[in-house]
């Protein structure tokens, strides 16, 4: 089973964390800068730790170069 979630990324943040926003979107704050996919890589690492899954089971499916992204999570 797979699930998609909407996230909002804040790159270059002082502290890394994941929090639920009132609109139901996960806000992911990462230290990495949005250069050469570094922030996206860190987002996947944080989400993998949060959901206790391997990084290979999480993929950004849209919004690679935007703050708002859709992430596919493979729960099987």
PDB file of N, CA, C and O in Angstrom:
ATOM      1  N   UNK A   1       0.844  -1.170   0.000  1.00  0.00           N
ATOM      2  CA  UNK A   1       0.000   0.000   0.000  1.00  0.00           C
ATOM      3  C   UNK A   1       0.896   1.243   0.000  1.00  0.00           C
ATOM      4  O   UNK A   1       1.904   1.295   0.705  1.00  0.00           O
ATOM      5  N   UNK A   2       0.521   2.215  -0.783  1.00  0.00           N
ATOM      6  CA  UNK A   2       1.254   3.473  -0.846  1.00  0.00           C
ATOM      7  C   UNK A   2       0.327   4.614  -0.469  1.00  0.00           C
ATOM      8  O   UNK A   2      -0.894   4.512  -0.583  1.00  0.00           O
ATOM      9  N   UNK A   3       0.927   5.688  -0.023  1.00  0.00           N
ATOM     10  CA  UNK A   3       0.160   6.864   0.365  1.00  0.00           C
ATOM     11  C   UNK A   3       0.896   8.105  -0.111  1.00  0.00           C
ATOM     12  O   UNK A   3       2.125   8.116  -0.163  1.00  0.00           O
ATOM     13  N   UNK A   4       0.158   9.143  -0.456  1.00  0.00           N
ATOM     14  CA  UNK A   4       0.787  10.412  -0.811  1.00  0.00           C
ATOM     15  C   UNK A   4       0.448  11.445   0.254  1.00  0.00           C
ATOM     16  O   UNK A   4      -0.652  11.457   0.806  1.00  0.00           O
ATOM     17  N   UNK A   5       1.415  12.308   0.528  1.00  0.00           N
ATOM     18  CA  UNK A   5       1.193  13.394   1.469  1.00  0.00           C
ATOM     19  C   UNK A   5       1.715  14.687   0.867  1.00  0.00           C
ATOM     20  O   UNK A   5       2.640  14.678   0.054  1.00  0.00           O
ATOM     21  N   UNK A   6       1.125  15.781   1.267  1.00  0.00           N
ATOM     22  CA  UNK A   6       1.606  17.097   0.852  1.00  0.00           C
ATOM     23  C   UNK A   6       2.528  17.623   1.939  1.00  0.00           C
ATOM     24  O   UNK A   6       2.232  17.520   3.130  1.00  0.00           O
ATOM     25  N   UNK A   7       3.647  18.185   1.512  1.00  0.00           N
ATOM     26  CA  UNK A   7       4.571  18.781   2.472  1.00  0.00           C
ATOM     27  C   UNK A   7       4.950  20.180   2.010  1.00  0.00           C
ATOM     28  O   UNK A   7       4.859  20.509   0.828  1.00  0.00           O
ATOM     29  N   UNK A   8       5.369  20.981   2.950  1.00  0.00           N
ATOM     30  CA  UNK A   8       5.884  22.321   2.670  1.00  0.00           C
ATOM     31  C   UNK A   8       7.288  22.355   3.272  1.00  0.00           C
ATOM     32  O   UNK A   8       7.465  22.107   4.465  1.00  0.00           O
ATOM     33  N   UNK A   9       8.275  22.661   2.444  1.00  0.00           N
ATOM     34  CA  UNK A   9       9.671  22.595   2.869  1.00  0.00           C
ATOM     35  C   UNK A   9      10.215  23.991   3.144  1.00  0.00           C
ATOM     36  O   UNK A   9       9.991  24.927   2.377  1.00  0.00           O
ATOM     37  N   UNK A  10      10.926  24.105   4.242  1.00  0.00           N
ATOM     38  CA  UNK A  10      11.659  25.319   4.578  1.00  0.00           C
ATOM     39  C   UNK A  10      13.134  24.942   4.606  1.00  0.00           C
ATOM     40  O   UNK A  10      13.613  24.355   5.576  1.00  0.00           O
ATOM     41  N   UNK A  11      13.853  25.281   3.538  1.00  0.00           N
ATOM     42  CA  UNK A  11      15.275  24.936   3.433  1.00  0.00           C
ATOM     43  C   UNK A  11      16.120  26.012   4.101  1.00  0.00           C
ATOM     44  O   UNK A  11      15.717  27.173   4.177  1.00  0.00           O
ATOM     45  N   UNK A  12      17.283  25.622   4.580  1.00  0.00           N
ATOM     46  CA  UNK A  12      18.186  26.562   5.238  1.00  0.00           C
ATOM     47  C   UNK A  12      17.726  26.968   6.626  1.00  0.00           C
ATOM     48  O   UNK A  12      18.112  28.026   7.124  1.00  0.00           O
ATOM     49  N   UNK A  13      16.902  26.135   7.257  1.00  0.00           N
ATOM     50  CA  UNK A  13      16.386  26.431   8.604  1.00  0.00           C
ATOM     51  C   UNK A  13      17.480  26.215   9.643  1.00  0.00           C
ATOM     52  O   UNK A  13      18.417  25.449   9.417  1.00  0.00           O
ATOM     53  N   UNK A  14      17.358  26.893  10.782  1.00  0.00           N
ATOM     54  CA  UNK A  14      18.324  26.725  11.865  1.00  0.00           C
ATOM     55  C   UNK A  14      18.187  25.369  12.532  1.00  0.00           C
ATOM     56  O   UNK A  14      19.185  24.741  12.885  1.00  0.00           O
ATOM     57  N   UNK A  15      16.945  24.916  12.706  1.00  0.00           N
ATOM     58  CA  UNK A  15      16.701  23.617  13.331  1.00  0.00           C
ATOM     59  C   UNK A  15      15.883  22.753  12.377  1.00  0.00           C
ATOM     60  O   UNK A  15      15.021  23.246  11.651  1.00  0.00           O
ATOM     61  N   UNK A  16      16.171  21.464  12.396  1.00  0.00           N
ATOM     62  CA  UNK A  16      15.430  20.539  11.555  1.00  0.00           C
ATOM     63  C   UNK A  16      14.297  19.924  12.359  1.00  0.00           C
ATOM     64  O   UNK A  16      14.500  19.447  13.475  1.00  0.00           O
ATOM     65  N   UNK A  17      13.098  19.942  11.778  1.00  0.00           N
ATOM     66  CA  UNK A  17      11.962  19.312  12.435  1.00  0.00           C
ATOM     67  C   UNK A  17      10.815  19.146  11.455  1.00  0.00           C
ATOM     68  O   UNK A  17      10.786  19.747  10.381  1.00  0.00           O
ATOM     69  N   UNK A  18       9.874  18.311  11.864  1.00  0.00           N
ATOM     70  CA  UNK A  18       8.661  18.072  11.079  1.00  0.00           C
ATOM     71  C   UNK A  18       7.493  18.433  11.977  1.00  0.00           C
ATOM     72  O   UNK A  18       7.428  18.000  13.128  1.00  0.00           O
ATOM     73  N   UNK A  19       6.571  19.226  11.450  1.00  0.00           N
ATOM     74  CA  UNK A  19       5.405  19.608  12.242  1.00  0.00           C
ATOM     75  C   UNK A  19       4.161  19.651  11.361  1.00  0.00           C
ATOM     76  O   UNK A  19       4.244  19.922  10.163  1.00  0.00           O
ATOM     77  N   UNK A  20       3.015  19.384  11.963  1.00  0.00           N
ATOM     78  CA  UNK A  20       1.746  19.418  11.251  1.00  0.00           C
ATOM     79  C   UNK A  20       1.199  20.844  11.290  1.00  0.00           C
ATOM     80  O   UNK A  20       1.091  21.453  12.354  1.00  0.00           O
ATOM     81  N   UNK A  21       0.860  21.357  10.123  1.00  0.00           N
ATOM     82  CA  UNK A  21       0.291  22.691  10.029  1.00  0.00           C
ATOM     83  C   UNK A  21      -1.231  22.595  10.174  1.00  0.00           C
ATOM     84  O   UNK A  21      -1.796  21.523   9.954  1.00  0.00           O
ATOM     85  N   UNK A  22      -1.904  23.690  10.540  1.00  0.00           N
ATOM     86  CA  UNK A  22      -3.362  23.659  10.705  1.00  0.00           C
ATOM     87  C   UNK A  22      -4.119  23.237   9.439  1.00  0.00           C
ATOM     88  O   UNK A  22      -5.228  22.709   9.523  1.00  0.00           O
ATOM     89  N   UNK A  23      -3.515  23.473   8.267  1.00  0.00           N
ATOM     90  CA  UNK A  23      -4.190  23.111   7.012  1.00  0.00           C
ATOM     91  C   UNK A  23      -3.975  21.644   6.630  1.00  0.00           C
ATOM     92  O   UNK A  23      -4.393  21.227   5.550  1.00  0.00           O
ATOM     93  N   UNK A  24      -3.329  20.850   7.500  1.00  0.00           N
ATOM     94  CA  UNK A  24      -3.127  19.433   7.257  1.00  0.00           C
ATOM     95  C   UNK A  24      -1.883  19.091   6.466  1.00  0.00           C
ATOM     96  O   UNK A  24      -1.660  17.929   6.126  1.00  0.00           O
ATOM     97  N   UNK A  25      -1.079  20.080   6.174  1.00  0.00           N
ATOM     98  CA  UNK A  25       0.156  19.870   5.424  1.00  0.00           C
ATOM     99  C   UNK A  25       1.306  19.720   6.423  1.00  0.00           C
ATOM    100  O   UNK A  25       1.374  20.451   7.411  1.00  0.00           O
ATOM    101  N   UNK A  26       2.206  18.771   6.163  1.00  0.00           N
ATOM    102  CA  UNK A  26       3.394  18.631   7.002  1.00  0.00           C
ATOM    103  C   UNK A  26       4.407  19.693   6.610  1.00  0.00           C
ATOM    104  O   UNK A  26       4.702  19.864   5.428  1.00  0.00           O
ATOM    105  N   UNK A  27       4.939  20.402   7.587  1.00  0.00           N
ATOM    106  CA  UNK A  27       6.009  21.358   7.321  1.00  0.00           C
ATOM    107  C   UNK A  27       7.311  20.695   7.724  1.00  0.00           C
ATOM    108  O   UNK A  27       7.473  20.244   8.858  1.00  0.00           O
ATOM    109  N   UNK A  28       8.238  20.643   6.775  1.00  0.00           N
ATOM    110  CA  UNK A  28       9.526  19.996   7.002  1.00  0.00           C
ATOM    111  C   UNK A  28      10.600  21.063   6.927  1.00  0.00           C
ATOM    112  O   UNK A  28      10.802  21.679   5.880  1.00  0.00           O
ATOM    113  N   UNK A  29      11.287  21.282   8.034  1.00  0.00           N
ATOM    114  CA  UNK A  29      12.380  22.252   8.081  1.00  0.00           C
ATOM    115  C   UNK A  29      13.703  21.504   8.012  1.00  0.00           C
ATOM    116  O   UNK A  29      13.949  20.581   8.788  1.00  0.00           O
ATOM    117  N   UNK A  30      14.554  21.914   7.070  1.00  0.00           N
ATOM    118  CA  UNK A  30      15.854  21.259   6.901  1.00  0.00           C
ATOM    119  C   UNK A  30      16.968  22.296   6.888  1.00  0.00           C
ATOM    120  O   UNK A  30      16.771  23.433   6.459  1.00  0.00           O
ATOM    121  N   UNK A  31      18.144  21.888   7.366  1.00  0.00           N
ATOM    122  CA  UNK A  31      19.315  22.772   7.362  1.00  0.00           C
ATOM    123  C   UNK A  31      19.891  22.948   5.969  1.00  0.00           C
ATOM    124  O   UNK A  31      20.459  23.995   5.658  1.00  0.00           O
ATOM    125  N   UNK A  32      19.750  21.932   5.128  1.00  0.00           N
ATOM    126  CA  UNK A  32      20.365  21.932   3.802  1.00  0.00           C
ATOM    127  C   UNK A  32      19.813  23.058   2.930  1.00  0.00           C
ATOM    128  O   UNK A  32      18.661  23.472   3.063  1.00  0.00           O
ATOM    129  N   UNK A  33      20.664  23.529   2.046  1.00  0.00           N
ATOM    130  CA  UNK A  33      20.249  24.571   1.106  1.00  0.00           C
ATOM    131  C   UNK A  33      19.614  23.939  -0.122  1.00  0.00           C
ATOM    132  O   UNK A  33      19.891  22.784  -0.446  1.00  0.00           O
ATOM    133  N   UNK A  34      18.762  24.693  -0.803  1.00  0.00           N
ATOM    134  CA  UNK A  34      18.083  24.135  -1.985  1.00  0.00           C
ATOM    135  C   UNK A  34      18.954  24.177  -3.238  1.00  0.00           C
ATOM    136  O   UNK A  34      18.520  24.660  -4.284  1.00  0.00           O
ATOM    137  N   UNK A  35      20.163  23.679  -3.133  1.00  0.00           N
ATOM    138  CA  UNK A  35      21.093  23.662  -4.260  1.00  0.00           C
ATOM    139  C   UNK A  35      21.408  22.230  -4.638  1.00  0.00           C
ATOM    140  O   UNK A  35      21.757  21.423  -3.776  1.00  0.00           O
ATOM    141  N   UNK A  36      21.291  21.905  -5.905  1.00  0.00           N
ATOM    142  CA  UNK A  36      21.643  20.583  -6.438  1.00  0.00           C
ATOM    143  C   UNK A  36      20.916  19.449  -5.725  1.00  0.00           C
ATOM    144  O   UNK A  36      21.467  18.358  -5.581  1.00  0.00           O
ATOM    145  N   UNK A  37      19.689  19.691  -5.280  1.00  0.00           N
ATOM    146  CA  UNK A  37      18.881  18.644  -4.665  1.00  0.00           C
ATOM    147  C   UNK A  37      19.234  18.293  -3.232  1.00  0.00           C
ATOM    148  O   UNK A  37      18.708  17.321  -2.689  1.00  0.00           O
ATOM    149  N   UNK A  38      20.118  19.069  -2.607  1.00  0.00           N
ATOM    150  CA  UNK A  38      20.541  18.754  -1.238  1.00  0.00           C
ATOM    151  C   UNK A  38      19.374  18.807  -0.254  1.00  0.00           C
ATOM    152  O   UNK A  38      19.248  17.937   0.608  1.00  0.00           O
ATOM    153  N   UNK A  39      18.520  19.824  -0.378  1.00  0.00           N
ATOM    154  CA  UNK A  39      17.384  19.944   0.537  1.00  0.00           C
ATOM    155  C   UNK A  39      16.408  18.784   0.326  1.00  0.00           C
ATOM    156  O   UNK A  39      15.881  18.239   1.296  1.00  0.00           O
ATOM    157  N   UNK A  40      16.162  18.403  -0.923  1.00  0.00           N
ATOM    158  CA  UNK A  40      15.261  17.279  -1.192  1.00  0.00           C
ATOM    159  C   UNK A  40      15.800  15.984  -0.600  1.00  0.00           C
ATOM    160  O   UNK A  40      15.036  15.193  -0.047  1.00  0.00           O
ATOM    161  N   UNK A  41      17.094  15.761  -0.707  1.00  0.00           N
ATOM    162  CA  UNK A  41      17.701  14.568  -0.117  1.00  0.00           C
ATOM    163  C   UNK A  41      17.505  14.552   1.393  1.00  0.00           C
ATOM    164  O   UNK A  41      17.185  13.517   1.977  1.00  0.00           O
ATOM    165  N   UNK A  42      17.699  15.701   2.013  1.00  0.00           N
ATOM    166  CA  UNK A  42      17.550  15.788   3.474  1.00  0.00           C
ATOM    167  C   UNK A  42      16.091  15.613   3.889  1.00  0.00           C
ATOM    168  O   UNK A  42      15.812  15.024   4.933  1.00  0.00           O
ATOM    169  N   UNK A  43      15.163  16.117   3.083  1.00  0.00           N
ATOM    170  CA  UNK A  43      13.735  15.923   3.360  1.00  0.00           C
ATOM    171  C   UNK A  43      13.414  14.433   3.385  1.00  0.00           C
ATOM    172  O   UNK A  43      12.721  13.961   4.286  1.00  0.00           O
ATOM    173  N   UNK A  44      13.912  13.700   2.409  1.00  0.00           N
ATOM    174  CA  UNK A  44      13.665  12.255   2.354  1.00  0.00           C
ATOM    175  C   UNK A  44      14.268  11.563   3.571  1.00  0.00           C
ATOM    176  O   UNK A  44      13.647  10.664   4.139  1.00  0.00           O
ATOM    177  N   UNK A  45      15.463  11.965   3.977  1.00  0.00           N
ATOM    178  CA  UNK A  45      16.092  11.378   5.159  1.00  0.00           C
ATOM    179  C   UNK A  45      15.266  11.637   6.419  1.00  0.00           C
ATOM    180  O   UNK A  45      15.062  10.730   7.225  1.00  0.00           O
ATOM    181  N   UNK A  46      14.792  12.867   6.590  1.00  0.00           N
ATOM    182  CA  UNK A  46      13.993  13.194   7.775  1.00  0.00           C
ATOM    183  C   UNK A  46      12.665  12.445   7.782  1.00  0.00           C
ATOM    184  O   UNK A  46      12.249  11.921   8.816  1.00  0.00           O
ATOM    185  N   UNK A  47      11.998  12.394   6.623  1.00  0.00           N
ATOM    186  CA  UNK A  47      10.726  11.678   6.558  1.00  0.00           C
ATOM    187  C   UNK A  47      10.926  10.186   6.815  1.00  0.00           C
ATOM    188  O   UNK A  47      10.094   9.557   7.470  1.00  0.00           O
ATOM    189  N   UNK A  48      12.014   9.614   6.311  1.00  0.00           N
ATOM    190  CA  UNK A  48      12.305   8.198   6.550  1.00  0.00           C
ATOM    191  C   UNK A  48      12.461   7.940   8.047  1.00  0.00           C
ATOM    192  O   UNK A  48      11.931   6.958   8.565  1.00  0.00           O
ATOM    193  N   UNK A  49      13.176   8.804   8.734  1.00  0.00           N
ATOM    194  CA  UNK A  49      13.327   8.662  10.177  1.00  0.00           C
ATOM    195  C   UNK A  49      12.014   8.852  10.913  1.00  0.00           C
ATOM    196  O   UNK A  49      11.721   8.133  11.868  1.00  0.00           O
ATOM    197  N   UNK A  50      11.235   9.806  10.477  1.00  0.00           N
ATOM    198  CA  UNK A  50       9.948  10.109  11.117  1.00  0.00           C
ATOM    199  C   UNK A  50       8.972   8.934  11.012  1.00  0.00           C
ATOM    200  O   UNK A  50       8.307   8.572  11.982  1.00  0.00           O
ATOM    201  N   UNK A  51       8.902   8.348   9.809  1.00  0.00           N
ATOM    202  CA  UNK A  51       7.981   7.232   9.581  1.00  0.00           C
ATOM    203  C   UNK A  51       8.614   5.863   9.825  1.00  0.00           C
ATOM    204  O   UNK A  51       7.959   4.834   9.658  1.00  0.00           O
ATOM    205  N   UNK A  52       9.903   5.852  10.225  1.00  0.00           N
ATOM    206  CA  UNK A  52      10.637   4.611  10.502  1.00  0.00           C
ATOM    207  C   UNK A  52      10.640   3.683   9.286  1.00  0.00           C
ATOM    208  O   UNK A  52      10.326   2.497   9.388  1.00  0.00           O
ATOM    209  N   UNK A  53      11.000   4.252   8.140  1.00  0.00           N
ATOM    210  CA  UNK A  53      11.099   3.522   6.886  1.00  0.00           C
ATOM    211  C   UNK A  53      12.474   3.777   6.277  1.00  0.00           C
ATOM    212  O   UNK A  53      13.174   4.710   6.671  1.00  0.00           O
ATOM    213  N   UNK A  54      12.850   2.945   5.321  1.00  0.00           N
ATOM    214  CA  UNK A  54      14.104   3.199   4.613  1.00  0.00           C
ATOM    215  C   UNK A  54      13.884   4.326   3.604  1.00  0.00           C
ATOM    216  O   UNK A  54      12.764   4.555   3.148  1.00  0.00           O
ATOM    217  N   UNK A  55      14.958   5.017   3.267  1.00  0.00           N
ATOM    218  CA  UNK A  55      14.873   6.133   2.324  1.00  0.00           C
ATOM    219  C   UNK A  55      14.341   5.688   0.965  1.00  0.00           C
ATOM    220  O   UNK A  55      13.695   6.471   0.269  1.00  0.00           O
ATOM    221  N   UNK A  56      14.603   4.449   0.583  1.00  0.00           N
ATOM    222  CA  UNK A  56      14.167   3.957  -0.723  1.00  0.00           C
ATOM    223  C   UNK A  56      12.649   3.831  -0.828  1.00  0.00           C
ATOM    224  O   UNK A  56      12.119   3.671  -1.928  1.00  0.00           O
ATOM    225  N   UNK A  57      11.954   3.901   0.286  1.00  0.00           N
ATOM    226  CA  UNK A  57      10.491   3.776   0.290  1.00  0.00           C
ATOM    227  C   UNK A  57       9.789   5.126   0.266  1.00  0.00           C
ATOM    228  O   UNK A  57       8.565   5.191   0.376  1.00  0.00           O
ATOM    229  N   UNK A  58      10.555   6.202   0.123  1.00  0.00           N
ATOM    230  CA  UNK A  58       9.994   7.556   0.079  1.00  0.00           C
ATOM    231  C   UNK A  58      10.511   8.250  -1.166  1.00  0.00           C
ATOM    232  O   UNK A  58      11.706   8.212  -1.460  1.00  0.00           O
ATOM    233  N   UNK A  59       9.596   8.891  -1.904  1.00  0.00           N
ATOM    234  CA  UNK A  59       9.995   9.585  -3.131  1.00  0.00           C
ATOM    235  C   UNK A  59       9.190  10.867  -3.292  1.00  0.00           C
ATOM    236  O   UNK A  59       7.992  10.899  -3.012  1.00  0.00           O
ATOM    237  N   UNK A  60       9.850  11.909  -3.738  1.00  0.00           N
ATOM    238  CA  UNK A  60       9.166  13.149  -4.081  1.00  0.00           C
ATOM    239  C   UNK A  60       8.636  12.967  -5.499  1.00  0.00           C
ATOM    240  O   UNK A  60       9.414  12.747  -6.428  1.00  0.00           O
ATOM    241  N   UNK A  61       7.318  13.058  -5.673  1.00  0.00           N
ATOM    242  CA  UNK A  61       6.750  12.816  -6.996  1.00  0.00           C
ATOM    243  C   UNK A  61       6.364  14.091  -7.726  1.00  0.00           C
ATOM    244  O   UNK A  61       6.168  14.068  -8.941  1.00  0.00           O
ATOM    245  N   UNK A  62       6.250  15.205  -7.006  1.00  0.00           N
ATOM    246  CA  UNK A  62       6.044  16.484  -7.690  1.00  0.00           C
ATOM    247  C   UNK A  62       6.531  17.620  -6.802  1.00  0.00           C
ATOM    248  O   UNK A  62       6.546  17.513  -5.576  1.00  0.00           O
ATOM    249  N   UNK A  63       6.928  18.705  -7.448  1.00  0.00           N
ATOM    250  CA  UNK A  63       7.398  19.874  -6.720  1.00  0.00           C
ATOM    251  C   UNK A  63       8.871  19.842  -6.381  1.00  0.00           C
ATOM    252  O   UNK A  63       9.286  20.441  -5.389  1.00  0.00           O
ATOM    253  N   UNK A  64       9.671  19.157  -7.182  1.00  0.00           N
ATOM    254  CA  UNK A  64      11.100  19.025  -6.889  1.00  0.00           C
ATOM    255  C   UNK A  64      11.797  20.374  -6.679  1.00  0.00           C
ATOM    256  O   UNK A  64      12.699  20.472  -5.847  1.00  0.00           O
ATOM    257  N   UNK A  65      11.403  21.386  -7.400  1.00  0.00           N
ATOM    258  CA  UNK A  65      12.086  22.677  -7.273  1.00  0.00           C
ATOM    259  C   UNK A  65      11.212  23.735  -6.595  1.00  0.00           C
ATOM    260  O   UNK A  65      11.479  24.931  -6.705  1.00  0.00           O
ATOM    261  N   UNK A  66      10.171  23.287  -5.898  1.00  0.00           N
ATOM    262  CA  UNK A  66       9.268  24.210  -5.200  1.00  0.00           C
ATOM    263  C   UNK A  66       9.200  23.868  -3.723  1.00  0.00           C
ATOM    264  O   UNK A  66       9.607  22.784  -3.305  1.00  0.00           O
ATOM    265  N   UNK A  67       8.682  24.803  -2.935  1.00  0.00           N
ATOM    266  CA  UNK A  67       8.499  24.560  -1.497  1.00  0.00           C
ATOM    267  C   UNK A  67       7.436  23.505  -1.235  1.00  0.00           C
ATOM    268  O   UNK A  67       7.596  22.643  -0.371  1.00  0.00           O
ATOM    269  N   UNK A  68       6.352  23.588  -1.991  1.00  0.00           N
ATOM    270  CA  UNK A  68       5.248  22.647  -1.811  1.00  0.00           C
ATOM    271  C   UNK A  68       5.513  21.416  -2.661  1.00  0.00           C
ATOM    272  O   UNK A  68       5.750  21.527  -3.864  1.00  0.00           O
ATOM    273  N   UNK A  69       5.474  20.249  -2.046  1.00  0.00           N
ATOM    274  CA  UNK A  69       5.802  19.004  -2.731  1.00  0.00           C
ATOM    275  C   UNK A  69       4.756  17.946  -2.404  1.00  0.00           C
ATOM    276  O   UNK A  69       4.031  18.049  -1.415  1.00  0.00           O
ATOM    277  N   UNK A  70       4.695  16.935  -3.251  1.00  0.00           N
ATOM    278  CA  UNK A  70       3.887  15.747  -2.973  1.00  0.00           C
ATOM    279  C   UNK A  70       4.864  14.592  -2.859  1.00  0.00           C
ATOM    280  O   UNK A  70       5.709  14.382  -3.729  1.00  0.00           O
ATOM    281  N   UNK A  71       4.734  13.845  -1.769  1.00  0.00           N
ATOM    282  CA  UNK A  71       5.640  12.744  -1.470  1.00  0.00           C
ATOM    283  C   UNK A  71       4.873  11.434  -1.469  1.00  0.00           C
ATOM    284  O   UNK A  71       3.785  11.340  -0.901  1.00  0.00           O
ATOM    285  N   UNK A  72       5.447  10.425  -2.109  1.00  0.00           N
ATOM    286  CA  UNK A  72       4.886   9.085  -2.126  1.00  0.00           C
ATOM    287  C   UNK A  72       5.607   8.257  -1.073  1.00  0.00           C
ATOM    288  O   UNK A  72       6.836   8.210  -1.039  1.00  0.00           O
ATOM    289  N   UNK A  73       4.829   7.605  -0.215  1.00  0.00           N
ATOM    290  CA  UNK A  73       5.388   6.767   0.839  1.00  0.00           C
ATOM    291  C   UNK A  73       4.883   5.345   0.621  1.00  0.00           C
ATOM    292  O   UNK A  73       3.676   5.100   0.623  1.00  0.00           O
ATOM    293  N   UNK A  74       5.815   4.407   0.432  1.00  0.00           N
ATOM    294  CA  UNK A  74       5.504   3.001   0.232  1.00  0.00           C
ATOM    295  C   UNK A  74       5.444   2.331   1.596  1.00  0.00           C
ATOM    296  O   UNK A  74       6.465   2.169   2.264  1.00  0.00           O
ATOM    297  N   UNK A  75       4.245   1.946   2.003  1.00  0.00           N
ATOM    298  CA  UNK A  75       4.041   1.382   3.340  1.00  0.00           C
ATOM    299  C   UNK A  75       4.119  -0.145   3.358  1.00  0.00           C
ATOM    300  O   UNK A  75       4.053  -0.745   4.431  1.00  0.00           O
ATOM    301  N   UNK A  76       4.255  -0.774   2.215  1.00  0.00           N
ATOM    302  CA  UNK A  76       4.321  -2.249   2.160  1.00  0.00           C
ATOM    303  C   UNK A  76       5.696  -2.756   2.471  1.00  0.00           C
ATOM    304  O   UNK A  76       5.923  -3.966   2.468  1.00  0.00           O
TER     305      UNK A  76
END
